[in-house]
């Protein structure tokens, strides 16, 4: 029986239950040796490492994993993780002449990498503005530090989760000129197809431990919010505002209409070349 799992996720507050569950020994209690690796560059990098075998499991943005499965294959969604939307902040430099999201037409937008959430959501934002494909240009900048540097020079703006960037906004390094929420649940849990085939029981035990952790974490909001503020260097009032809108999945059930909506949106921008039945994007684990 294989019990080792290498999991990837962004270094953001959404993933606090993973770290808390590790500290509480919940995965160990299920007989798992689970290592959680943080990916500052986000979903695109995790999808690549999932396919290459560097990761077994990843906590990824819904739009990112849908696009990666459609274009590359080799992975499947095994569970929902966060049922609430993610609110992307639209950020520019403090001294930038850009004052509104509509000013970005024809401009260069910084992204962490192609295929990342920052890239895909920029495409969807442009579509919703009624702009034609190609009316945004893109500059790959890597992690949040690179994105901040990019808007000091060649890029006009970038999209990133608004509470993650808020300390930089408060410090005057960035200015948030708008918000763009995802129209679907924001995070899914995906695994490499080989891992699903070879370690289904380990994945089941991982999800069981995580669901227990999310339930216990959510049941003690004051302690949980203090943990998040401390771990992610956020102001308590910002954590409280975010906490009121976040919903971790109670049972991991993947909402097929959300996958269809993400596919439809990505296809409409040209981000993916084809569509498929939403069921084919996922691999439920047998009980």
N, C-alpha and C positions, 0 to 999 in steps of 0.2 A: 504494500500500500504506500503510495507516494503522498507525502504530507507537506512538502515544501512548496510555497507559492510566493512568487515575486510580483508585487502589486505596484502599479504606478498611479500617481495622482498629482494634481496641482497643489502648490503650497498655499492654499487658501482655506478660509474658515469653513467652507462646505465639508471639508474632509476631516474636521475635528473629531467626529465619532470614530473614525478609523484609528487615530492616534490614541484617543481615550480608551477604546476597546483593547488596543495593544497593551497599554499601561495597566489595564485592569485584568489582563491575562485571559480575556475571553476567547481569543483564537487558540491560545495554548491549551485551554480547557477542552477544546475540540480536537486536540492532538495535532495542531497545525504549527509549522514553523513558517510564519508569515513575515515577510520583509516588505515594508512600504517605502518606496522611493519617490521623492518629490521631483516634479518636472516643472521648473519655472517657465519653460517655453511652451507648455500646454499640450493640447490634444493632438496636434499634428505630430509632434515628436513621439508621443506615447503610441499612437497608431503605428508609426514606423517601427518602433521597438517591439510592439506586440507581434507584428508580422515577422520580424527578424529573429524572434525567440529570446530577446533580452528581457522581455516581460512575459508573464503568464496571464495577468489580469490587469485591466486599467479602468480607472474611473474617468470617463470621458464625456465631453459635451455631446448632446444628442445629435446635433447637426454634423458634428465632426465625424462621429463614428458611422453615421448613415452614409455620409459622402465617401468615407474610406472603404466601407464594405462594397459599395456600388462600383467604385473605381478599381480597387485592389483585391478585395476578397481576403480570405484566410482567417477572418475573425468573425465572431457573432456576439450579439447582445445576449447576456444571460439573466439580467435583472435590471429593474429601474432602481435608481438610488435617490435622486431628489425629484419630487413631484412638482415642485413650484418652479416658476420661471426664473431665469437669471436676468438681472437688469444690467445691461451694458451701458457704461458711461461713455460719452463721446468727448474725448479730451484733446486739448491743444496746449501750446505753450502759454504761459502767463502773458507774455508780450505779443502774442500773435494777433494779427488784424482780423482773424476769423472770429466772428461773434455769434454765429448760429450754424446749426448743422446744414442748412441749405446753402451756406457759403462754400461747401466742400465740393460742389459740382466742378468736375474737371481738375480737381486737386489730387495730390499724392497723399495716400493714407498709409501709415506704417502698420505692419502686421508682424506677428511673431514668426510665421512661416506660411507658405501656401498650404491650404488645406486645414489651417488652424481655425478655431472659432473666431479669432479677430479678423481673419480673412473672409470666412463665409458670412459672418454677420455684417461685414461691410458691404458685401455684394447684395445681401438682402435689404439692407438699409437703402442702398442706391436704387434697387428695384422699387421699393415702396415710395421713393421720391419721384418715380417716373422717369428716372434717367436711363439712357441707353447703355448697353454693355460697352465697356471701354471708357466711360466718362469718369471713372476713378482709375488712378494709377496706384501701384503698390510698391512699397519699399520694405524688404525683409529686415527686421531689426532684432529678432531674438526675444530675450526676456523683457520684463517690465523696465529694467534700467536702460536697455537698448531702445525701447519705444520712447521713453522720456527724452533720451538724447536725440532721437530722430526728429521729434517735433521742435527741437531747438534749431533744426537746420532744414533738411530736404523735405520733410513731411509736414503736412498741414494739421494732421490729427491722427488719432488712433482710438480704437474701441477696446475697452477692458472692463471687467466687473467693477462696479462703481465703489463698493466698499473697500475692495483691495487697494484701489488707487486713492481713496479719500485722504489718507495721511499725507500724500504728496500734494493733493489739492490744498489741504489745510496749511501746508508748509509754504505754499506759493510757487511750487515748481511746475504745477499744472493748473489748467482751468477746465472745468467741466462745462461744456456748452449745450449738452443735451443728454437724453437717455433713450435707450432702445431695448425694450424687454423682448425676450424670446417668446414666441407664441406657442410654446410647448414646454413640457417638463425638461429641466436643463441638463441633468446628469444621468447617464446610464453606466452600467458595469458591463464590460466586454471582456471576452477571453479568446485566446487563440484556439482555432478549431482542434488542433492537436491536443491541447490541454483538456478541452471539453471531452474528447474521446478517451483520453488516457487517465484523467483524474476527476471524473464526474463527482465522486463521493467527497473528495477534498473540497471541490467548489461548493457543494451543498453545505458542508460544514462551515465553510467560510461565510456563506450568506446567512446561515443560521446565527453564527456568532455576531455578525455585523448587525442583523436585525435586532438581536438582543441588546447590543450596544447602543443602537440608535434609540430604542425605546427607553432604556435606562437614562441615557444622556438627556433626552427630551423631557423626561419626568422630573428633572431637577434643574429648572431653567436658571435660577440664580447662580448656582455653581457652574453650570455649563457656560453661561455667558461670561462669567469671570475667567473661566478656562480659555475661552476663545479670545477674549481681550488680551490676556497675558501671552498666549502662544503666538498670536498673529499681530501683536502690537497695534491694536485698534482701540479707539476710545470707547468706554462703556456705553455711551449714548448711541454710538453708531452700531455697536453690536446689538443693542436692544432694538433699534429700528430694523435691522436686518432680520433678527430673530422672529419678529412678528410676521414676516412674510415667508419664511422658509418652512418647507414640509419635506422631511425625509420619508421615503416610501415605507409604508407600514409592512408590506409583504413582498415587495420586489416585483409585483406584477407589471409587465411592460404594456403600456397603453398603445395598441396598434393604431388608433386614429392619429396619435401624436407622431408616430413614425411615418405614416402616410403624409401628414401635413409637412413634415420636414423634407421628405422626398419631393413633394410637389413644389415646395419653395426653392429647393436647391436646383431642381430641373429647370424651373422657370428662369433662373439666372445663368444657366449654362454651366453651373459648378459640377454637375454630374451628367454623364452622357445618356443615361437610360434610367428607367424605373423598374421596379419589380413588386411582387406582393410583399407587403410589410412583414408577413410571417417569415419570409425567407431571410430576413435580416437578423433573426433571433434564433436561439437554441434553448428552449426550456430544459431545465434539468429535471429528470425523473425523480420522484420522491422514493 
